[in-house]
Amino acid sequence: MHSILPAATQELILADLSSVGFQVASVSALRNSGVRYGDAVPVLLSWLPRIEDPKLKGEVVRALSVPWAKPVATRPLIDQFRSIPEDVDPTGFGLRWIIGNALDVLFDDSFFSEYVELAEDTRYGFGRQMVVLGLGKSKRPEAVGVLLSLVDDPDVDGHAIKALCKLRAPLARAAFEAKLSDQRTWVRAEARKGLSRLASRTTA
């Protein structure tokens, strides 16, 4: 399979999707179909590591960014996150970010250690943002400490604050207070929300 032939690759994927009952014009059309396409997930996963074209791979990843792809798609997506060459996504806001977003959707505490490993590896830069956000869904007590260790990481600090806001962790109070003066409006808003949730927790 060659990256110079993404259209041909997609045609092969569509043929395999058709064989399991999903006749669509494109991978993105499957994602936007409004149908719960659980039987298509194994087909998409079988193609995921074989696709070289970043745009097409991104479409397949987006199609896997659905609750019914959990947990079977989680491990393959973690592997894909790790394997992206730097020259494919030098900013971290491309394919790696898209995969990170899928991992947020599919978050499962049974993969907690793998999420932490990805979140803490600064080599992945901005691509970690949605993985960090996914940790805000964790039931593990260690999640708070992991997120607090990331609130000063400029690549993911805002997402760490947002995740801590979801967890309503009292230990995050100082981090919320520190971000009230952040230059980014959305981060300040998350910090205020976090403090408000802590206040409502203490008065409940």
Number of C-alpha atoms within 10 A of each C-alpha: 11 11 15 10 11 18 13 13 20 19 14 13 21 20 15 17 23 13 12 13 12 17 14 15 11 17 23 15 13 21 20 10 12 8 9 13 19 14 14 20 19 16 16 21 18 12 16 21 14 13 20 17 17 17 14 20 23 21 20 24 26 17 21 30 24 19 14 15 22 18 14 14 22 21 14 14 23 19 12 17 21 12 11 15 10 12 7 14 16 16 15 20 15 16 23 31 23 21 27 31 23 26 29 22 21 22 23 18 16 11 13 17 11 13 22 17 11 20 28 19 10 14 12 22 20 20 28 28 25 24 28 32 27 27 29 24 18 19 13 12 10 11 23 22 13 17 26 19 13 19 22 15 14 10 18 24 20 25 24 31 29 24 26 32 24 18 21 21 19 18 13 23 16 12 18 25 15 13 21 17 12 14 9 11 11 12 21 20 15 22 28 17 18 27 22 13 18 20 13 11 12 8 7 6
